[in-house]
Amino acid sequence: MPNQTLTDERLEALLSQVKAKRALPSPAQRKAIRLASSASVAAVAAACGVSEVTIGRWEKGDRSPSGKHLERYLEVLRVLQDAVV
């Protein structure tokens, strides 16, 4: 039976994902942040490395970002929010 304990690296990655999901604003807040900053869907999509359709789905709540896209989207939202303040 292989060793099933989490390595420190895997545990840190899991913790990072959990924290990122908890930090993700609601779909309505995501859209409001983008609109308040006057950023286009295309610009946010390009910054996140995803399609415009994907951003639309995230803003409607049809889908949620995950993995590296979640981390990048949070970073983009923070930058946009800071630009408005």
Secondary structure, 3 states (H helix, E strand, C coil): CCCCCCCHHHHHHHHHHHHHHHHCCCHHHHHHHHHHCCCCHHHHHHHHCCCHHHHHHHHHCCCCCCHHHHHHHHHHHHHHHHHHC
